[in-house]
Amino acid sequence: MIKKNKTKCIKNPITTKRAAIVLIIILLLSFVPIIIHSGYAFPAADDFSYGSAVHSAVKGGASFTEIIQVAAEQTLHMYDAWQGSFAAVFLMAFQPAVFGEEFYFLTTVIMLLSLVGGMLLFLHELLMKWLKADRWQYAVVSSVMIIMTVHFCYDPVESFYWYNGAVYYLFFYSLSLVLAAAVMAALRCERLIPRISLTAAAAVLCSVIGAGNYSTALCTAVILTVITLMLAIKRDKRAVITGIVLLFGLVTLFISITAPGNSVRQMQTDGYDPIVSVLLSLCLGGYICVNAVTVPVLIGFACITPILYRLAEKSAFSFKHPFIFSVLSFGIMCSQCTPPLYGLGISIPERLLNIIYFSIYILLLLNIYVWCGHISHRAEKLSTQKLSKLISENSTMVFVVALFLFFVASVGACRITKGDNGVEVEGLPFGVQAVYELVTGEADAYRKVNMERLEILRDDELSDVVLPEHTVKPKLLYFNDPSDEKNSAIAGYYDKHTVVVS
């Protein structure tokens, strides 16, 4: 008997706990090159125009109160002249380089921490508090979800290395995850004081999100509206909680969309009318879903499906209408496409596509759970027990094969092309791309040119300056923006008369 147990342990040493530890180590190691790579990043485009006022105040030795006042004044000016999302504009004024270019690497740190922190909070509330997962099941699912979200986003440069675009989209998306966790905790909480506190915190968060990017604000409002209506139909008193949070979000969203600056900006764009925008959102959402769910992502979800199946199988929920849930959740996801289609037309910025990808992964997680519940509650118990036994008895092989297939699929998704820097590899996972640019010297070459530029721009004796052109343009660092041609924003930021790139 003892020998038999020993043999079994040797054959299948992989438990959920050990799998979680391995995945956590892989996840943490994958962040190392991303953080190192962030030291080569420099401000670009709207970082200069939105950060100019605070940069001048910091340079002039302004106090903390004066700096806040300057940022508030700029926010009011932009509200009237260009952009209504006042919470986002206020944060845009504080891009890290306003305190010194050496601090710009904090962009990556801030965005990575906000996204990972938001996901951990949301998944902790969802998996452990609502779906009754244990901590190791939570660790496995969270690790896989974060790996897919971070390393397979559409365009990392605009969400992790460019502050202005990242704070407008990724940061507010991360806040929406924290909001979701707070609302779920408030709905679950039975004690009055904690419930009131959580509701108040959620209301504040929703107010901030309502004054951020319109895609996240609208999607958040739609989700809260659906939950509130469902609770109200069931005469559940908890509808008051989501209703209050929704109201706060709608107030700031209304203030944001009615800004005079939005009218000024919209005169320069060619958007669609509201009905066409909604219909196109559904088409565009489907297209984005197909592109987001790559082979590595499919393998990642295949790895966590057994855990979701076990959780759904134990649930007392009926799972009667999974198809309705899928259709409704798909429509909610597509609502993120409506604001840019209405405001800009078919032009969807990459930074927005990133957070749509993120939401698709959460959409898939929820749908897999719901469909697993529907299947498990209607399937013959014998067949599910056989499948569970097969996986548990071969856990080591299943885990190793899954990791192997994931890495092979990640490599298979890459393409070798010819670009500005010669032969290039496209489609690499984010962390691998960071390693590639560090090893090949692209990041260092990019930084050297920026340091030359910075030395010229800091020369107070020069009024009309000529900056060297980037000969190497790393995919994760270089942001191809109009300031490369006009440079008026850079000139204002560094108190120059003209700036030319040659």
The 8 nearest C-alpha neighbors of each residue, nearest first, counted from 0:
[[1, 3, 2, 4, 5, 6, 7, 8],
 [2, 0, 4, 3, 5, 6, 7, 8],
 [3, 1, 5, 0, 4, 6, 7, 8],
 [2, 4, 0, 6, 1, 5, 7, 8],
 [5, 3, 7, 1, 6, 2, 8, 0],
 [6, 4, 2, 8, 7, 3, 9, 1],
 [5, 7, 3, 9, 4, 8, 10, 2],
 [6, 8, 10, 4, 5, 9, 11, 3],
 [9, 7, 5, 12, 11, 6, 10, 4],
 [8, 10, 6, 7, 11, 12, 5, 4],
 [11, 9, 7, 8, 6, 12, 395, 393],
 [10, 12, 395, 8, 13, 9, 394, 7],
 [11, 13, 8, 9, 10, 395, 14, 394],
 [14, 12, 395, 11, 17, 394, 18, 15],
 [13, 15, 17, 16, 18, 12, 394, 11],
 [14, 16, 18, 17, 135, 19, 136, 13],
 [17, 15, 19, 135, 14, 18, 20, 136],
 [18, 16, 20, 14, 19, 15, 13, 21],
 [17, 19, 15, 21, 16, 20, 14, 13],
 [20, 18, 139, 16, 22, 17, 21, 138],
 [19, 21, 17, 23, 22, 18, 24, 16],
 [20, 22, 18, 24, 19, 23, 17, 25],
 [23, 21, 25, 19, 24, 20, 26, 142],
 [24, 22, 26, 20, 25, 21, 19, 142],
 [23, 25, 27, 21, 26, 22, 28, 20],
 [26, 24, 22, 28, 23, 27, 29, 21],
 [25, 27, 23, 29, 24, 28, 22, 146],
 [26, 28, 24, 30, 29, 25, 23, 31],
 [29, 27, 25, 30, 31, 26, 24, 32],
 [28, 30, 26, 27, 31, 430, 25, 32],
 [29, 31, 33, 27, 28, 32, 34, 26],
 [30, 32, 34, 28, 33, 29, 35, 27],
 [33, 31, 35, 34, 30, 434, 36, 433],
 [32, 34, 36, 30, 31, 35, 430, 433],
 [33, 35, 37, 31, 36, 32, 30, 108],
 [36, 34, 32, 37, 33, 38, 31, 39],
 [35, 37, 33, 38, 34, 39, 32, 433],
 [38, 36, 104, 34, 39, 40, 35, 107],
 [37, 39, 104, 36, 40, 35, 34, 103],
 [38, 40, 37, 446, 36, 442, 41, 443],
 [41, 39, 37, 38, 476, 104, 160, 103],
 [42, 40, 103, 43, 39, 100, 449, 476],
 [43, 41, 46, 161, 96, 103, 40, 47],
 [42, 44, 46, 45, 41, 47, 478, 161],
 [43, 45, 46, 480, 482, 47, 481, 42],
 [46, 44, 48, 47, 49, 163, 43, 488],
 [45, 47, 44, 43, 163, 50, 49, 42],
 [46, 48, 45, 50, 51, 488, 49, 492],
 [47, 49, 45, 488, 51, 50, 46, 492],
 [50, 48, 92, 46, 47, 51, 45, 91],
 [51, 49, 92, 47, 48, 46, 53, 52],
 [50, 52, 492, 54, 48, 47, 53, 49],
 [53, 51, 55, 54, 50, 56, 69, 70],
 [54, 52, 56, 55, 51, 50, 57, 66],
 [53, 55, 97, 51, 57, 56, 52, 50],
 [54, 56, 58, 52, 53, 57, 59, 51],
 [55, 57, 53, 59, 61, 54, 58, 66],
 [58, 56, 54, 60, 59, 55, 61, 53],
 [57, 59, 55, 56, 60, 54, 61, 98],
 [60, 58, 56, 57, 61, 55, 54, 62],
 [59, 61, 57, 58, 56, 62, 55, 66],
 [62, 60, 56, 57, 59, 65, 66, 63],
 [61, 63, 65, 64, 66, 60, 57, 56],
 [62, 64, 66, 65, 67, 61, 68, 57],
 [65, 63, 67, 62, 66, 68, 61, 69],
 [64, 66, 68, 62, 67, 63, 61, 69],
 [65, 67, 69, 63, 68, 64, 53, 56],
 [68, 66, 70, 64, 65, 69, 71, 63],
 [67, 69, 65, 71, 66, 70, 72, 64],
 [68, 70, 66, 72, 71, 67, 65, 73],
 [71, 69, 67, 73, 68, 72, 89, 92],
 [72, 70, 74, 68, 73, 69, 67, 75],
 [73, 71, 69, 75, 74, 70, 68, 76],
 [72, 74, 76, 70, 71, 75, 77, 69],
 [73, 75, 71, 77, 72, 76, 89, 88],
 [76, 74, 78, 72, 73, 77, 71, 79],
 [75, 77, 73, 79, 78, 74, 80, 72],
 [78, 76, 80, 81, 74, 79, 82, 75],
 [79, 77, 83, 75, 82, 260, 76, 80],
 [80, 78, 260, 259, 76, 77, 81, 258],
 [79, 81, 260, 77, 78, 76, 263, 259],
 [80, 82, 260, 77, 264, 261, 78, 263],
 [83, 81, 260, 78, 261, 77, 84, 80],
 [82, 84, 255, 78, 258, 85, 261, 256],
 [85, 83, 210, 211, 255, 87, 86, 82],
 [84, 86, 88, 87, 83, 210, 74, 89],
 [87, 85, 210, 89, 88, 211, 84, 207],
 [86, 88, 211, 90, 89, 85, 167, 84],
 [89, 87, 91, 85, 90, 86, 74, 84],
 [88, 90, 86, 87, 91, 74, 92, 70],
 [91, 89, 87, 92, 88, 93, 86, 166],
 [90, 92, 88, 93, 89, 163, 94, 49],
 [93, 91, 50, 49, 90, 89, 94, 70],
 [94, 92, 91, 90, 95, 50, 97, 53],
 [93, 95, 96, 92, 91, 97, 162, 50],
 [96, 94, 103, 102, 97, 98, 93, 105],
 [95, 97, 100, 99, 103, 98, 102, 94],
 [98, 96, 54, 99, 95, 94, 50, 53],
 [97, 99, 96, 95, 57, 54, 102, 100],
 [100, 98, 96, 101, 97, 102, 95, 103],
 [99, 101, 96, 102, 103, 98, 97, 41],
 [100, 102, 99, 103, 96, 104, 38, 98],
 [103, 101, 100, 104, 95, 96, 99, 105],
 [102, 104, 96, 95, 105, 100, 101, 106],
 [103, 105, 37, 38, 106, 102, 107, 40],
 [106, 104, 108, 103, 107, 102, 109, 95],
 [105, 107, 104, 109, 108, 162, 103, 110],
 [108, 106, 159, 110, 105, 109, 160, 104],
 [107, 109, 105, 111, 106, 110, 112, 34],
 [110, 108, 112, 106, 107, 111, 105, 113],
 [111, 109, 113, 107, 112, 108, 159, 114],
 [110, 112, 108, 114, 113, 109, 107, 115],
 [111, 113, 115, 109, 110, 114, 116, 108],
 [112, 114, 110, 116, 111, 115, 173, 117],
 [113, 115, 173, 117, 111, 116, 112, 110],
 [116, 114, 118, 112, 117, 113, 111, 119],
 [117, 115, 113, 119, 118, 114, 112, 120],
 [118, 116, 173, 176, 114, 177, 120, 115],
 [117, 119, 121, 115, 116, 120, 122, 114],
 [118, 120, 116, 122, 117, 121, 123, 115],
 [121, 119, 123, 117, 118, 122, 180, 116],
 [120, 122, 180, 118, 124, 123, 119, 176],
 [121, 123, 125, 119, 124, 126, 120, 118],
 [124, 122, 120, 127, 126, 121, 125, 119],
 [123, 125, 128, 121, 122, 180, 127, 126],
 [126, 124, 122, 129, 123, 128, 127, 121],
 [127, 125, 130, 132, 123, 122, 129, 124],
 [126, 128, 132, 131, 123, 124, 130, 129],
 [129, 127, 124, 131, 125, 126, 130, 123],
 [128, 130, 125, 131, 126, 127, 124, 187],
 [129, 131, 126, 132, 127, 128, 125, 310],
 [132, 130, 127, 128, 129, 126, 133, 310],
 [133, 131, 127, 126, 130, 136, 137, 134],
 [132, 134, 136, 135, 127, 137, 131, 126],
 [135, 133, 137, 136, 138, 132, 127, 16],
 [136, 134, 138, 16, 137, 133, 15, 19],
 [135, 137, 139, 133, 138, 134, 132, 140],
 [136, 138, 134, 135, 140, 139, 141, 132],
 [139, 137, 135, 141, 136, 19, 140, 142],
 [140, 138, 19, 136, 142, 137, 141, 135],
 [139, 141, 143, 137, 142, 138, 303, 144],
 [142, 140, 144, 138, 143, 139, 137, 145],
 [143, 141, 145, 139, 144, 140, 138, 23],
 [142, 144, 146, 140, 141, 145, 147, 139],
 [143, 145, 141, 147, 142, 146, 148, 140],
 [146, 144, 148, 142, 147, 143, 149, 141],
 [147, 145, 143, 149, 144, 148, 150, 142],
 [148, 146, 144, 151, 145, 150, 149, 143],
 [147, 149, 145, 146, 357, 151, 150, 152],
 [150, 148, 146, 147, 151, 152, 145, 429],
 [149, 151, 429, 428, 147, 146, 152, 148],
 [152, 150, 147, 428, 149, 148, 153, 429],
 [151, 153, 353, 154, 149, 150, 148, 155],
 [152, 154, 353, 352, 151, 155, 349, 356],
 [153, 155, 156, 152, 349, 157, 353, 350],
 [156, 154, 158, 157, 159, 152, 475, 153],
 [157, 155, 475, 160, 159, 158, 154, 476],
 [158, 156, 161, 350, 155, 164, 165, 159],
 [159, 157, 165, 155, 156, 350, 169, 160],
 [158, 160, 107, 156, 155, 110, 157, 161],
 [161, 159, 156, 107, 157, 106, 158, 162],
 [162, 160, 157, 163, 164, 165, 159, 156],
 [163, 161, 165, 106, 164, 166, 94, 160],
 [164, 162, 46, 165, 166, 91, 161, 45],
 [163, 165, 167, 162, 166, 157, 161, 168],
 [164, 166, 158, 162, 169, 167, 168, 163],
 [165, 167, 170, 163, 168, 164, 162, 169],
 [168, 166, 164, 165, 87, 212, 170, 171],
 [167, 169, 165, 171, 166, 170, 172, 212],
 [170, 168, 172, 165, 171, 166, 158, 173],
 [169, 171, 166, 173, 172, 168, 110, 174],
 [172, 170, 174, 173, 168, 169, 208, 175],
 [171, 173, 169, 175, 174, 170, 168, 215],
 [174, 172, 114, 170, 117, 176, 171, 175],
 [175, 173, 171, 177, 176, 172, 178, 170],
 [174, 176, 178, 172, 173, 177, 179, 171],
 [177, 175, 179, 117, 173, 178, 174, 121],
 [176, 178, 174, 180, 117, 175, 179, 121],
 [179, 177, 175, 181, 176, 180, 201, 174],
 [180, 178, 176, 182, 177, 181, 183, 175],
 [179, 181, 121, 177, 183, 178, 182, 124],
 [182, 180, 178, 184, 179, 183, 201, 197],
 [183, 181, 185, 179, 184, 180, 178, 201],
 [184, 182, 186, 180, 185, 181, 179, 187],
 [183, 185, 187, 181, 182, 186, 188, 180],
 [186, 184, 194, 182, 188, 197, 187, 183],
 [187, 185, 183, 184, 188, 182, 237, 240],
 [186, 188, 184, 185, 183, 189, 129, 128],
 [187, 189, 185, 186, 194, 190, 184, 193],
 [190, 188, 191, 187, 194, 186, 193, 185],
 [191, 189, 188, 193, 192, 194, 195, 185],
 [190, 192, 194, 193, 195, 189, 188, 196],
 [191, 193, 195, 194, 190, 196, 197, 189],
 [194, 192, 196, 195, 191, 190, 197, 188],
 [195, 193, 185, 191, 197, 192, 196, 188],
 [196, 194, 198, 192, 193, 197, 199, 191],
 [197, 195, 193, 199, 194, 198, 192, 200],
 [196, 198, 200, 194, 185, 199, 195, 181],
 [197, 199, 201, 195, 196, 200, 185, 202],
 [198, 200, 202, 196, 201, 197, 195, 203],
 [201, 199, 197, 203, 202, 198, 196, 204],
 [200, 202, 198, 204, 199, 203, 178, 181],
 [203, 201, 244, 199, 205, 204, 200, 247],
 [204, 202, 206, 200, 201, 205, 199, 207],
 [203, 205, 201, 207, 206, 202, 178, 208],
 [204, 206, 248, 208, 202, 207, 203, 209],
 [207, 205, 248, 203, 209, 247, 204, 208],
 [206, 208, 204, 210, 209, 205, 86, 203],
 [209, 207, 205, 211, 210, 206, 216, 171],
 [208, 210, 252, 216, 248, 206, 251, 207],
 [211, 209, 84, 86, 208, 207, 251, 252],
 [212, 210, 87, 208, 84, 209, 86, 213],
 [213, 211, 214, 215, 167, 168, 216, 84],
 [212, 214, 216, 215, 217, 338, 211, 209],
 [213, 215, 335, 217, 216, 212, 338, 218],
 [216, 214, 218, 217, 213, 212, 219, 172],
 [215, 217, 209, 213, 219, 214, 208, 218],
 [218, 216, 220, 214, 219, 215, 213, 221],
 [219, 217, 221, 215, 220, 216, 334, 335],
 [220, 218, 216, 222, 217, 221, 215, 223],
 [219, 221, 217, 223, 218, 222, 224, 216],
 [220, 222, 224, 218, 219, 223, 217, 225],
 [223, 221, 219, 225, 224, 220, 218, 226],
 [222, 224, 226, 220, 225, 221, 245, 227],
 [223, 225, 221, 227, 222, 226, 220, 228],
 [224, 226, 228, 222, 223, 227, 229, 221],
 [227, 225, 229, 223, 228, 224, 230, 222],
 [226, 228, 238, 224, 230, 225, 229, 241],
 [229, 227, 231, 225, 230, 226, 232, 224],
 [230, 228, 226, 232, 231, 227, 225, 233],
 [229, 231, 235, 238, 233, 227, 228, 232],
 [230, 232, 234, 228, 233, 229, 238, 235],
 [233, 231, 229, 234, 230, 228, 235, 227],
 [232, 234, 230, 231, 235, 229, 228, 236],
 [235, 233, 231, 232, 230, 236, 238, 237],
 [234, 236, 230, 233, 237, 231, 238, 232],
 [237, 235, 238, 239, 234, 231, 230, 240],
 [236, 238, 239, 240, 235, 186, 230, 241],
 [237, 239, 227, 230, 236, 240, 241, 231],
 [238, 240, 242, 237, 241, 243, 236, 227],
 [241, 239, 237, 238, 242, 243, 198, 244],
 [240, 242, 244, 238, 243, 227, 239, 245],
 [241, 243, 239, 245, 240, 244, 238, 227],
 [244, 242, 246, 240, 245, 241, 239, 247],
 [243, 245, 202, 241, 247, 246, 242, 201],
 [244, 246, 242, 248, 243, 247, 223, 241],
 [247, 245, 249, 243, 248, 244, 242, 250],
 [248, 246, 250, 206, 244, 245, 249, 202],
 [249, 247, 206, 205, 209, 245, 246, 250],
 [248, 250, 252, 246, 247, 251, 253, 245],
 [251, 249, 253, 247, 252, 248, 246, 254],
 [252, 250, 254, 209, 253, 210, 248, 249],
 [251, 253, 209, 249, 255, 254, 250, 210],
 [254, 252, 250, 256, 255, 251, 249, 257],
 [255, 253, 251, 252, 257, 256, 250, 258],
 [254, 256, 83, 252, 84, 253, 258, 257],
 [255, 257, 253, 258, 254, 83, 252, 261],
 [258, 256, 254, 255, 253, 259, 83, 261],
 [257, 259, 83, 260, 256, 255, 261, 78],
 [260, 258, 79, 261, 262, 257, 80, 78],
 [261, 259, 81, 80, 79, 82, 263, 258],
 [260, 262, 264, 82, 263, 259, 258, 81],
 [263, 261, 265, 260, 264, 259, 266, 258],
 [264, 262, 260, 261, 266, 265, 81, 80],
 [263, 265, 261, 262, 266, 267, 81, 260],
 [264, 266, 262, 268, 267, 263, 261, 342],
 [267, 265, 264, 263, 268, 262, 269, 261],
 [266, 268, 265, 264, 269, 263, 343, 262],
 [269, 267, 265, 343, 266, 270, 342, 264],
 [270, 268, 343, 344, 271, 342, 267, 265],
 [271, 269, 344, 343, 341, 342, 340, 268],
 [270, 272, 341, 276, 344, 275, 340, 273],
 [271, 273, 275, 274, 276, 341, 270, 340],
 [274, 272, 276, 275, 341, 277, 271, 337],
 [275, 273, 277, 276, 272, 278, 271, 279],
 [274, 276, 278, 277, 272, 273, 279, 271],
 [277, 275, 273, 279, 274, 337, 340, 341],
 [278, 276, 280, 274, 275, 279, 337, 273],
 [279, 277, 275, 280, 281, 276, 274, 282],
 [278, 280, 282, 276, 281, 277, 283, 275],
 [279, 281, 277, 283, 336, 278, 337, 282],
 [280, 282, 284, 279, 278, 283, 333, 285],
 [283, 281, 279, 285, 284, 280, 286, 278],
 [282, 284, 286, 280, 285, 281, 279, 287],
 [283, 285, 333, 281, 287, 286, 282, 280],
 [286, 284, 288, 282, 283, 287, 281, 289],
 [285, 287, 283, 289, 284, 288, 282, 290],
 [286, 288, 290, 284, 289, 285, 291, 283],
 [289, 287, 291, 285, 290, 286, 284, 292],
 [288, 290, 286, 287, 291, 292, 285, 293],
 [289, 291, 287, 288, 292, 286, 293, 285],
 [292, 290, 288, 289, 293, 356, 287, 359],
 [291, 293, 289, 290, 296, 288, 297, 294],
 [294, 292, 296, 295, 291, 297, 290, 289],
 [293, 295, 297, 296, 408, 298, 292, 409],
 [296, 294, 298, 408, 405, 297, 293, 409],
 [297, 295, 299, 293, 294, 298, 292, 300],
 [296, 298, 294, 300, 299, 295, 301, 293],
 [299, 297, 301, 295, 296, 300, 405, 294],
 [300, 298, 296, 302, 297, 301, 295, 143],
 [299, 301, 297, 302, 303, 298, 304, 296],
 [300, 302, 298, 304, 299, 303, 297, 305],
 [303, 301, 299, 300, 304, 298, 401, 305],
 [302, 304, 300, 306, 301, 305, 140, 307],
 [303, 305, 307, 301, 306, 302, 308, 300],
 [306, 304, 308, 307, 303, 309, 302, 301],
 [307, 305, 309, 308, 304, 303, 310, 136],
 [306, 308, 304, 310, 368, 305, 309, 311],
 [307, 309, 305, 311, 371, 306, 310, 312],
 [310, 308, 312, 306, 307, 311, 305, 313],
 [311, 309, 307, 313, 308, 312, 306, 130],
 [310, 312, 372, 314, 308, 313, 309, 307],
 [311, 313, 309, 375, 310, 314, 372, 308],
 [314, 312, 310, 311, 309, 315, 372, 308],
 [315, 313, 311, 316, 312, 310, 130, 372],
 [314, 316, 317, 313, 312, 311, 318, 372],
 [317, 315, 314, 318, 372, 311, 319, 313],
 [316, 318, 319, 315, 373, 376, 372, 314],
 [319, 317, 373, 320, 316, 372, 321, 369],
 [320, 318, 317, 321, 373, 316, 322, 372],
 [319, 321, 323, 322, 318, 324, 373, 317],
 [322, 320, 324, 323, 370, 369, 325, 318],
 [323, 321, 325, 324, 320, 326, 370, 327],
 [324, 322, 326, 325, 321, 320, 327, 328],
 [323, 325, 321, 327, 322, 326, 328, 320],
 [326, 324, 322, 328, 323, 327, 329, 321],
 [325, 327, 329, 323, 324, 328, 322, 330],
 [326, 328, 330, 324, 329, 325, 323, 331],
 [329, 327, 331, 325, 330, 326, 324, 332],
 [330, 328, 332, 326, 327, 331, 325, 333],
 [331, 329, 333, 327, 332, 328, 326, 334],
 [330, 332, 328, 334, 333, 329, 327, 218],
 [331, 333, 329, 330, 334, 335, 328, 358],
 [332, 334, 284, 330, 335, 331, 280, 281],
 [335, 333, 331, 336, 337, 332, 218, 330],
 [336, 334, 214, 333, 337, 218, 332, 215],
 [335, 337, 280, 334, 333, 338, 339, 340],
 [336, 338, 340, 334, 280, 276, 335, 277],
 [339, 337, 341, 340, 214, 336, 342, 213],
 [340, 338, 342, 343, 341, 337, 336, 347],
 [341, 339, 344, 337, 343, 276, 338, 342],
 [340, 342, 270, 271, 338, 339, 276, 343],
 [343, 341, 270, 339, 340, 338, 344, 265],
 [344, 342, 270, 339, 340, 268, 269, 341],
 [343, 345, 270, 340, 346, 269, 271, 341],
 [344, 346, 340, 347, 343, 339, 270, 271],
 [345, 347, 344, 343, 348, 340, 339, 270],
 [348, 346, 345, 339, 349, 351, 352, 340],
 [349, 347, 351, 350, 346, 352, 339, 353],
 [348, 350, 352, 351, 154, 353, 347, 153],
 [349, 351, 353, 157, 352, 348, 158, 164],
 [352, 350, 353, 349, 348, 354, 168, 355],
 [351, 353, 349, 355, 350, 354, 356, 153],
 [354, 352, 153, 350, 356, 351, 152, 355],
 [353, 355, 357, 356, 351, 352, 358, 169],
 [356, 354, 352, 358, 357, 353, 359, 351],
 [355, 357, 359, 353, 354, 358, 291, 352],
 [358, 356, 354, 355, 360, 359, 148, 353],
 [357, 359, 355, 361, 360, 356, 362, 354],
 [360, 358, 362, 356, 361, 357, 363, 355],
 [359, 361, 363, 362, 358, 357, 364, 356],
 [362, 360, 364, 358, 363, 359, 365, 357],
 [361, 363, 359, 360, 365, 364, 358, 366],
 [364, 362, 366, 360, 361, 365, 367, 359],
 [365, 363, 361, 367, 362, 366, 360, 368],
 [364, 366, 368, 362, 363, 367, 369, 361],
 [367, 365, 363, 369, 368, 364, 370, 362],
 [366, 368, 370, 364, 365, 369, 371, 363],
 [367, 369, 371, 365, 366, 307, 370, 311],
 [370, 368, 366, 372, 371, 367, 321, 365],
 [369, 371, 373, 367, 372, 368, 321, 366],
 [372, 370, 368, 374, 308, 373, 369, 375],
 [373, 371, 311, 369, 375, 370, 374, 312],
 [372, 374, 370, 318, 371, 376, 375, 369],
 [375, 373, 371, 377, 372, 376, 378, 370],
 [376, 374, 372, 378, 377, 312, 373, 371],
 [377, 375, 374, 373, 378, 372, 312, 317],
 [376, 378, 374, 375, 373, 379, 372, 380],
 [379, 377, 375, 374, 376, 380, 383, 382],
 [378, 380, 381, 382, 377, 383, 375, 376],
 [379, 381, 383, 382, 384, 378, 375, 377],
 [380, 382, 384, 379, 383, 385, 378, 386],
 [383, 381, 385, 384, 380, 379, 386, 378],
 [384, 382, 386, 380, 385, 381, 387, 379],
 [383, 385, 387, 381, 382, 386, 388, 380],
 [384, 386, 388, 382, 383, 387, 389, 381],
 [385, 387, 389, 383, 388, 384, 382, 390],
 [386, 388, 384, 390, 389, 385, 383, 391],
 [389, 387, 385, 391, 386, 390, 392, 384],
 [388, 390, 386, 392, 387, 391, 385, 393],
 [389, 391, 393, 387, 388, 392, 394, 386],
 [392, 390, 394, 388, 393, 389, 387, 11],
 [393, 391, 389, 390, 394, 388, 11, 395],
 [394, 392, 390, 391, 396, 395, 397, 11],
 [393, 395, 391, 397, 396, 390, 11, 392],
 [396, 394, 11, 13, 398, 397, 393, 399],
 [395, 397, 399, 398, 393, 394, 400, 11],
 [396, 398, 394, 400, 395, 399, 401, 393],
 [399, 397, 401, 395, 396, 400, 394, 402],
 [400, 398, 402, 396, 401, 397, 403, 395],
 [401, 399, 403, 397, 402, 398, 396, 404],
 [400, 402, 398, 404, 399, 403, 397, 405],
 [403, 401, 405, 399, 400, 404, 398, 406],
 [404, 402, 400, 406, 405, 401, 399, 407],
 [403, 405, 407, 401, 402, 406, 408, 400],
 [406, 404, 402, 408, 295, 403, 407, 298],
 [405, 407, 409, 403, 408, 404, 410, 402],
 [408, 406, 404, 410, 409, 405, 411, 403],
 [407, 409, 411, 405, 295, 410, 406, 404],
 [410, 408, 406, 412, 407, 411, 295, 405],
 [411, 409, 407, 412, 408, 413, 406, 427],
 [412, 410, 408, 413, 409, 407, 414, 406],
 [411, 413, 409, 410, 408, 426, 414, 427],
 [414, 412, 426, 411, 425, 410, 427, 424],
 [413, 415, 425, 424, 426, 416, 412, 411],
 [416, 414, 424, 423, 425, 413, 422, 417],
 [417, 415, 423, 422, 424, 414, 418, 425],
 [416, 418, 422, 421, 423, 415, 419, 420],
 [419, 417, 421, 420, 423, 422, 416, 424],
 [418, 420, 421, 417, 472, 471, 470, 422],
 [419, 421, 418, 471, 422, 423, 472, 417],
 [422, 420, 418, 417, 419, 423, 416, 471],
 [421, 423, 417, 416, 418, 420, 415, 424],
 [424, 422, 416, 417, 415, 418, 421, 425],
 [423, 425, 415, 414, 416, 413, 426, 422],
 [426, 424, 414, 413, 427, 415, 423, 416],
 [425, 427, 413, 412, 414, 428, 424, 432],
 [426, 428, 432, 413, 425, 431, 429, 424],
 [429, 427, 150, 431, 151, 430, 432, 426],
 [428, 430, 150, 432, 431, 427, 433, 151],
 [429, 431, 433, 432, 428, 29, 33, 32],
 [432, 430, 434, 428, 433, 429, 427, 435],
 [431, 433, 435, 429, 434, 430, 427, 428],
 [432, 434, 430, 436, 431, 435, 33, 32],
 [433, 435, 431, 437, 432, 436, 32, 438],
 [436, 434, 432, 438, 433, 437, 439, 431],
 [437, 435, 441, 433, 439, 442, 434, 438],
 [436, 438, 434, 440, 435, 442, 439, 433],
 [437, 439, 435, 440, 436, 434, 441, 442],
 [440, 438, 436, 441, 437, 435, 442, 434],
 [439, 441, 443, 437, 442, 438, 436, 444],
 [442, 440, 436, 444, 443, 439, 473, 445],
 [441, 443, 445, 436, 440, 444, 437, 39],
 [442, 444, 446, 440, 445, 441, 447, 39],
 [445, 443, 441, 447, 446, 442, 440, 471],
 [444, 446, 442, 443, 448, 447, 471, 441],
 [445, 447, 449, 443, 444, 448, 39, 450],
 [448, 446, 450, 444, 449, 445, 443, 451],
 [449, 447, 451, 450, 446, 445, 452, 469],
 [450, 448, 452, 446, 451, 447, 453, 445],
 [449, 451, 453, 447, 452, 448, 446, 454],
 [452, 450, 448, 454, 449, 453, 447, 455],
 [453, 451, 449, 455, 450, 454, 466, 456],
 [452, 454, 450, 456, 455, 451, 449, 457],
 [453, 455, 451, 457, 452, 456, 450, 458],
 [456, 454, 452, 458, 453, 457, 451, 464],
 [455, 457, 453, 458, 454, 452, 493, 464],
 [458, 456, 454, 455, 459, 453, 493, 461],
 [457, 459, 455, 460, 456, 461, 454, 453],
 [460, 458, 461, 457, 462, 456, 494, 495],
 [459, 461, 458, 462, 457, 463, 455, 456],
 [460, 462, 459, 458, 463, 464, 495, 455],
 [463, 461, 495, 496, 464, 460, 497, 459],
 [464, 462, 497, 496, 461, 498, 495, 465],
 [463, 465, 498, 462, 497, 499, 461, 466],
 [464, 466, 499, 500, 498, 501, 467, 463],
 [465, 467, 500, 452, 499, 501, 464, 468],
 [468, 466, 501, 500, 469, 452, 465, 448],
 [467, 469, 501, 500, 470, 466, 448, 483],
 [470, 468, 471, 448, 472, 467, 445, 449],
 [469, 471, 468, 472, 420, 445, 419, 444],
 [472, 470, 469, 420, 445, 441, 473, 444],
 [471, 473, 477, 474, 469, 470, 445, 420],
 [474, 472, 476, 475, 477, 441, 471, 442],
 [473, 475, 476, 477, 472, 156, 478, 432],
 [474, 476, 156, 473, 477, 155, 160, 433],
 [477, 475, 473, 474, 40, 156, 478, 160],
 [478, 476, 472, 473, 474, 475, 479, 156],
 [477, 479, 480, 476, 43, 156, 157, 161],
 [480, 478, 477, 481, 483, 44, 482, 43],
 [479, 481, 482, 44, 478, 483, 43, 484],
 [482, 480, 483, 484, 485, 479, 44, 486],
 [481, 483, 486, 485, 484, 480, 44, 487],
 [484, 482, 481, 486, 485, 480, 500, 479],
 [485, 483, 482, 481, 486, 500, 499, 480],
 [484, 486, 482, 487, 483, 481, 499, 498],
 [485, 487, 482, 489, 488, 498, 483, 484],
 [486, 488, 490, 489, 485, 491, 482, 498],
 [489, 487, 48, 491, 486, 490, 47, 492],
 [490, 488, 492, 486, 491, 487, 47, 493],
 [489, 491, 495, 487, 488, 493, 492, 498],
 [492, 490, 494, 488, 489, 493, 495, 487],
 [491, 493, 51, 489, 490, 494, 47, 488],
 [492, 494, 490, 491, 495, 489, 456, 457],
 [495, 493, 491, 492, 490, 496, 462, 489],
 [496, 494, 490, 462, 497, 493, 491, 463],
 [495, 497, 462, 463, 490, 494, 498, 491],
 [498, 496, 463, 495, 490, 464, 499, 462],
 [497, 499, 464, 490, 486, 465, 463, 500],
 [500, 498, 465, 466, 501, 464, 497, 486],
 [501, 499, 466, 465, 468, 467, 483, 498],
 [500, 468, 467, 466, 499, 465, 469, 483]]
